[in-house]
Amino acid sequence: MPSTETAHEHSGGELVPVKFSRLTRRGILLGLSLSQLITLGVGGASLVAAFYGGGGVLFLITAPIWVLAAAITWIPVAGRPLVEWLPVACWWLWRSTGRQLAYRRRIVTPRPAGTLALPGDMARLREYTDPETGAGMVHDPTAGTLTVVTEITHPAFVLLDPGEQERRVTAWGRVLATVCRSGRIATLQVLERTLPDSGQGLAEWWAAHGTADGSWAATTYQELIDRAGPAGERHATTLSLSLDMRAAARQIRTAGGGIKGAAAVLRQEMGTLSAALRSADLTSKGWLGTGQIAVILRSAYDPAIAATLERHGDLGHDLATAGPVAVTESWGHLRSDSAYHCVVWISEWPRSMVHPGFLSPVLLSSGIHRAFSLICTPLRTDQAARDIRRKKTEYISDAAQRARIGQIEDASQTAEYHDVLQQEADLTAGHGVLRYTGLISVSAHSLEELEAAVAAIEQAAIQASCETRVLVGQQAQAFTAAALPLCRKV
């Protein structure tokens, strides 16, 4: 479940620490979730039936039922009750028996025009090129969203002085507040990737500034560029904006309806976001076309080809063939074309006050091919207000029930209640509410390298005061959300 944070602005020249809301672990009754209450009810019903049926032997006959119900209700596995693993395990079993864990592209069968050659439920995605901006848009007819992507460049945040860092954090808060006030945005995704450097930048710099006069110095410098360029890595950041076509249905009809009307409404949001990014000193390289999106998708599934695609102009700029050739999903990892992948979920953001830039141990880790995805889901003001009122009512009723039975109040429950009160105060002050989901996709050429890279990322997350978990049983779906700039959700 994602964490919640209010999008507002800080003032002052000093770097102000921030705090995320805790991951709520509140249940329906006395901390028990719906699934726990159901299993507990089944076990209790079997005990009551045995008692009224005469007891004795009936208690022994029904023992497997109520013992199993009690076990799966309270026995934790990897921090979660066993009953909460049942949906994941059942879904995995159903997919494995239905042979849905492997994807192979049909080479001789042409894809329908306008579709994306992607595995799983992403096969329903459609591509559309905006005639006015030339931006490539990805339409999800089932979810009712239209997504566009832009590449962002920015200076190194950790190298700025505290005053400049605070100014940029405040400006980024205004960007998020703009997204919250729209009411038509489904998702905002920030994707930061490490890519193998093709050496093209160094080669272009040498061609523009170097002197290839055949001297020993020039020859040695050229050899160093040829060797060091492909061995390095670079960082790329994209920002994806997804329009909720259901929430913007009236505006879409006014703009002409259909995908063209949705594109017109999305262009308005693109203009608003571009202006907000400029005020935050974030440089947009323009909205990506379908060819540029195709290169990102191909590089995610096939990292070995990323440097080649960058060096060779228009190679791989076909969104209809940008998907993987083969994908095989396992319980704890995913294999595609030239790499193994594992997706890690940031299950708990820092519980204490932290300064912006706390994720630098994760984002600046070197020698690891990874993609960090921050999925921001803005909540409408009325929806956020109803959610806060519901949480307050549940907390107060749970506290009264615990006091009635003599149960001691837990400090974590008190902290969660204070988080709800803080969100209510921020919402009343006019700020927006966002739900954050952090995912890290780690890629490697072998399983041994993958395990070492995942361990390094988990250690870096500990340094960033974050808790992480490997998303078992759902790696394929998690990879699309963590490594692809399509505003997908888990």
ROZAFI-269003 format. One record per residue (C-alpha): residue in one letter; x, y, z. Coordinates in steps of 0.25 Angstrom, whole numbers, padded with zeros to 4 digits, always signed. Example, Ala and Ser with C-alpha at 12.3 -4.5 7.8 and 13.67 -1.06 7.14 Angstrom:
<rs>
A+0049-0018+0031
S+0055-0004+0029
</rs>
This chain:
<rs>
M+0000+0000+0000
P+0006+0013-0004
S+0010+0024+0006
T+0003+0038+0006
E+0009+0051+0006
T+0004+0065+0005
A+0009+0074-0007
H+0012+0087-0001
E+0023+0098-0001
H+0033+0101+0010
S+0039+0115+0012
G+0052+0120+0017
G+0066+0119+0012
E+0070+0107+0021
L+0068+0092+0017
V+0055+0088+0024
P+0054+0073+0027
V+0041+0066+0023
K+0033+0054+0028
F+0025+0043+0021
S+0013+0037+0026
R+0014+0024+0032
L+0009+0011+0024
T-0004+0009+0031
R-0006-0005+0037
R-0020-0002+0042
G-0030-0013+0041
I-0045-0013+0041
L-0047-0018+0055
L-0036-0018+0066
G-0025-0017+0056
L-0030-0029+0048
S-0032-0028+0033
L-0044-0033+0025
S-0037-0046+0021
Q-0033-0049+0035
L-0047-0046+0041
I-0053-0056+0030
T-0043-0067+0034
L-0045-0065+0049
G-0060-0065+0047
V-0059-0078+0039
G-0051-0084+0051
G-0060-0078+0061
A-0073-0084+0054
S-0067-0098+0054
L-0064-0097+0069
V-0078-0092+0072
A-0084-0103+0063
A-0075-0114+0070
F-0079-0108+0084
Y-0094-0108+0081
G-0093-0122+0074
G-0089-0129+0087
G-0074-0126+0088
G-0064-0137+0090
V-0062-0144+0077
L-0067-0132+0069
F-0056-0123+0075
L-0046-0133+0069
I-0053-0135+0056
T-0053-0119+0054
A-0039-0117+0059
P-0033-0116+0046
I-0042-0105+0042
W-0041-0096+0054
V-0026-0099+0056
L-0023-0096+0041
A-0032-0083+0042
A-0024-0078+0054
A-0011-0081+0048
I-0013-0074+0035
T-0020-0062+0043
W-0008-0059+0052
I+0005-0066+0047
P+0013-0056+0040
V+0021-0059+0027
A+0031-0048+0023
G+0024-0038+0031
R+0010-0041+0027
P-0001-0051+0032
L-0001-0064+0024
V-0015-0061+0020
E-0011-0049+0012
W-0002-0057+0004
L-0013-0066-0001
P-0018-0057-0012
V-0004-0055-0017
A-0001-0070-0017
C-0015-0074-0023
W-0013-0064-0034
W+0001-0069-0037
L-0004-0084-0037
W-0015-0080-0047
R-0005-0073-0056
S+0005-0085-0055
T-0006-0095-0058
G-0011-0086-0070
R+0003-0085-0076
Q+0003-0070-0074
L+0017-0069-0068
A+0024-0069-0081
Y+0023-0059-0093
R+0028-0062-0107
R+0026-0052-0118
R+0019-0057-0131
I+0029-0054-0141
V+0021-0058-0154
T+0008-0052-0149
P+0007-0037-0151
R+0002-0029-0139
P-0011-0021-0141
A-0008-0006-0146
G-0006+0003-0134
T-0004-0007-0124
L+0009-0010-0115
A+0016-0023-0115
L+0016-0024-0100
P+0014-0036-0091
G+0002-0038-0082
D-0009-0028-0080
M-0001-0018-0087
A-0004-0024-0101
R-0017-0015-0100
L-0009-0002-0100
R-0010+0006-0113
E-0001+0017-0119
Y-0005+0031-0124
T+0003+0042-0129
D-0002+0056-0126
P-0002+0064-0139
E+0000+0077-0132
T+0012+0074-0123
G+0017+0061-0129
A+0017+0055-0116
G+0015+0040-0115
M+0003+0036-0106
V+0000+0023-0100
H-0015+0019-0099
D-0020+0009-0089
P-0035+0006-0093
T-0038-0002-0081
A-0032+0007-0070
G-0037+0019-0078
T-0024+0027-0078
L-0015+0034-0088
T-0001+0035-0085
V+0010+0045-0090
V+0025+0045-0086
T+0036+0056-0086
E+0051+0055-0083
I+0056+0064-0072
T+0070+0069-0069
H+0074+0076-0056
P+0087+0079-0049
A+0092+0069-0038
F+0084+0072-0026
V+0094+0067-0016
L+0105+0077-0021
L+0096+0090-0018
D+0097+0098-0006
P+0085+0096+0005
G+0078+0109+0001
E+0078+0105-0014
Q+0073+0091-0010
E+0062+0097-0002
R+0058+0106-0013
R+0057+0095-0023
V+0049+0086-0013
T+0039+0097-0011
A+0038+0099-0026
W+0036+0084-0028
G+0025+0084-0017
R+0018+0095-0026
V+0019+0085-0038
L+0012+0074-0030
A+0002+0084-0024
T-0002+0088-0039
V-0004+0073-0042
C-0013+0071-0030
R-0022+0083-0033
S-0024+0078-0047
G-0034+0068-0044
R-0032+0061-0057
I-0018+0055-0055
A-0018+0040-0052
T-0004+0038-0049
L+0010+0045-0050
Q+0022+0036-0051
V+0036+0040-0049
L+0046+0030-0055
E+0061+0031-0052
R+0069+0020-0060
T+0084+0017-0061
L+0088+0013-0075
P+0101+0008-0081
D+0108+0020-0087
S+0110+0018-0102
G+0122+0028-0102
Q+0115+0036-0112
G+0116+0049-0103
L+0131+0047-0101
A+0133+0045-0116
E+0124+0057-0120
W+0132+0066-0110
W+0145+0061-0116
A+0141+0063-0130
A+0137+0078-0127
H+0148+0082-0117
G+0159+0072-0120
T+0171+0073-0130
A+0173+0060-0137
D+0187+0063-0142
G+0193+0049-0141
S+0202+0053-0130
W+0204+0043-0118
A+0196+0051-0109
A+0184+0052-0118
T+0185+0037-0122
T+0185+0033-0107
Y+0174+0042-0103
Q+0165+0036-0115
E+0168+0022-0110
L+0164+0026-0096
I+0151+0032-0101
D+0148+0019-0109
R+0151+0010-0097
A+0145+0018-0085
G+0132+0023-0092
P+0125+0010-0094
A+0130+0005-0080
G+0123+0017-0073
E+0108+0019-0069
R+0099+0031-0069
H+0086+0035-0063
A+0073+0038-0070
T+0060+0044-0064
T+0047+0044-0070
L+0034+0050-0065
S+0021+0043-0070
L+0007+0049-0069
S-0006+0041-0070
L-0019+0047-0073
D-0032+0041-0066
M-0041+0040-0078
R-0053+0037-0069
A-0051+0049-0060
A-0049+0058-0072
A-0061+0052-0080
R-0068+0065-0081
Q-0056+0073-0086
I-0053+0062-0096
R-0067+0063-0102
T-0065+0078-0103
A-0052+0076-0110
G-0058+0067-0120
G-0059+0053-0113
G-0051+0041-0115
I-0036+0040-0115
K-0034+0053-0122
G-0042+0060-0111
A-0034+0053-0100
A-0021+0058-0107
A-0026+0072-0107
V-0029+0072-0093
L-0016+0065-0090
R-0009+0076-0097
Q-0015+0086-0087
E-0009+0078-0076
M+0004+0077-0083
G+0005+0092-0085
T+0002+0094-0070
L+0012+0084-0066
S+0023+0090-0075
A+0021+0104-0069
A+0022+0098-0055
L+0035+0090-0059
R+0041+0103-0064
S+0038+0110-0051
A+0045+0099-0044
D+0057+0100-0052
L+0055+0087-0058
T+0058+0086-0073
S+0049+0078-0082
K+0055+0073-0095
G+0041+0073-0101
W+0030+0062-0101
L+0036+0049-0106
G+0031+0043-0119
T+0027+0029-0121
G+0041+0025-0126
Q+0047+0031-0114
I+0038+0023-0105
A+0040+0011-0113
V+0055+0012-0110
I+0052+0013-0095
L+0043+0001-0095
R+0053-0008-0103
S+0065-0003-0094
A+0057-0007-0082
Y+0055-0022-0087
D+0068-0023-0094
P+0079-0015-0087
A+0090-0021-0095
I+0084-0013-0108
A+0083+0000-0101
A+0096+0006-0105
T+0095+0001-0119
L+0081+0008-0120
E+0087+0021-0115
R+0099+0021-0125
H+0090+0017-0137
G+0081+0029-0140
D+0067+0023-0144
L+0070+0009-0141
G+0059+0002-0132
H+0049+0014-0133
D+0037+0006-0136
L+0027+0005-0124
A+0020-0007-0131
T+0032-0016-0129
A+0039-0010-0117
G+0034-0020-0108
P+0042-0033-0103
V+0044-0045-0111
A+0043-0054-0099
V+0039-0053-0085
T+0039-0063-0074
E+0034-0060-0060
S+0038-0067-0047
W+0034-0066-0033
G+0044-0056-0029
H+0050-0050-0042
L+0048-0048-0057
R+0056-0052-0069
S+0055-0044-0083
D+0063-0044-0095
S+0077-0041-0090
A+0076-0039-0075
Y+0070-0044-0062
H+0061-0034-0054
C+0056-0033-0040
V+0047-0022-0034
V+0048-0017-0020
W+0037-0009-0013
I+0040+0002-0004
S+0030-0003+0007
E+0033+0008+0017
W+0038+0022+0015
P+0046+0028+0026
R+0038+0029+0039
S+0046+0041+0044
M+0049+0054+0039
V+0059+0054+0027
H+0065+0064+0018
P+0062+0064+0003
G+0072+0056-0004
F+0071+0045+0006
L+0070+0035-0006
S+0084+0038-0011
P+0090+0025-0006
V+0080+0018-0015
L+0080+0027-0027
L+0096+0029-0027
S+0099+0015-0026
S+0109+0011-0037
G+0112-0001-0044
I+0097-0006-0043
H+0087-0005-0055
R+0074-0001-0048
A+0062+0008-0050
F+0055+0016-0039
S+0041+0019-0041
L+0033+0028-0032
I+0018+0027-0036
C+0010+0039-0030
T-0005+0037-0030
P-0012+0051-0027
L-0025+0050-0019
R-0037+0060-0022
T-0040+0069-0010
D-0054+0063-0008
Q-0048+0049-0009
A-0037+0052+0000
A-0046+0058+0011
R-0055+0046+0011
D-0043+0037+0012
I-0038+0045+0024
R-0052+0045+0031
R-0053+0030+0029
K-0039+0028+0035
K-0042+0037+0047
T-0055+0030+0050
E-0048+0016+0049
Y-0037+0021+0058
I-0046+0026+0068
S-0056+0014+0068
D-0044+0005+0069
A-0038+0013+0081
A-0051+0012+0088
Q-0052-0003+0086
R-0038-0005+0091
A-0041+0003+0103
R-0054-0005+0106
I-0047-0018+0106
G-0035-0013+0113
Q-0025-0014+0102
I-0013-0004+0103
E-0012+0007+0092
D+0000+0004+0083
A+0010+0015+0080
S+0010+0012+0065
Q-0006+0014+0064
T-0004+0027+0071
A+0006+0032+0061
E-0003+0027+0049
Y-0014+0035+0056
H-0006+0048+0057
D-0002+0046+0042
V-0017+0046+0038
L-0019+0059+0046
Q-0007+0065+0040
Q-0012+0062+0026
E-0026+0068+0030
A-0019+0081+0034
D-0011+0081+0021
L-0023+0079+0013
T-0031+0089+0020
A-0020+0099+0017
G-0021+0097+0003
H-0010+0087+0000
G-0012+0074-0009
V-0011+0060-0004
L-0002+0050-0012
R+0000+0035-0011
Y+0014+0031-0013
T+0018+0017-0018
G+0033+0014-0019
L+0039+0003-0028
I+0053-0001-0032
S+0056-0010-0043
V+0069-0017-0043
S+0075-0023-0055
A+0087-0032-0058
H+0093-0042-0068
S+0092-0054-0058
L+0085-0059-0046
E+0097-0058-0037
E+0100-0043-0042
L+0085-0040-0040
E+0085-0045-0025
A+0098-0037-0022
A+0092-0025-0028
V+0078-0026-0021
A+0086-0028-0008
A+0094-0015-0011
I+0081-0008-0014
E+0075-0013-0001
Q+0087-0008+0007
A+0086+0005+0000
A+0072+0006+0004
I+0075+0004+0019
Q+0085+0015+0018
A+0073+0024+0012
S+0065+0020+0025
C+0055+0012+0016
E+0050-0002+0017
T+0049-0011+0004
R+0043-0024+0000
V+0044-0032-0012
L+0031-0033-0019
V+0029-0048-0020
G+0019-0055-0029
Q+0016-0042-0037
Q+0029-0039-0043
A+0024-0037-0058
Q+0014-0027-0054
A+0023-0020-0044
F+0034-0019-0055
T+0024-0011-0064
A+0022-0001-0053
A+0036+0000-0049
A+0044+0000-0062
L+0034+0006-0072
P+0030+0021-0073
L+0015+0017-0076
C+0009+0020-0062
R+0006+0006-0059
K+0002+0002-0045
V+0004-0011-0037
</rs>
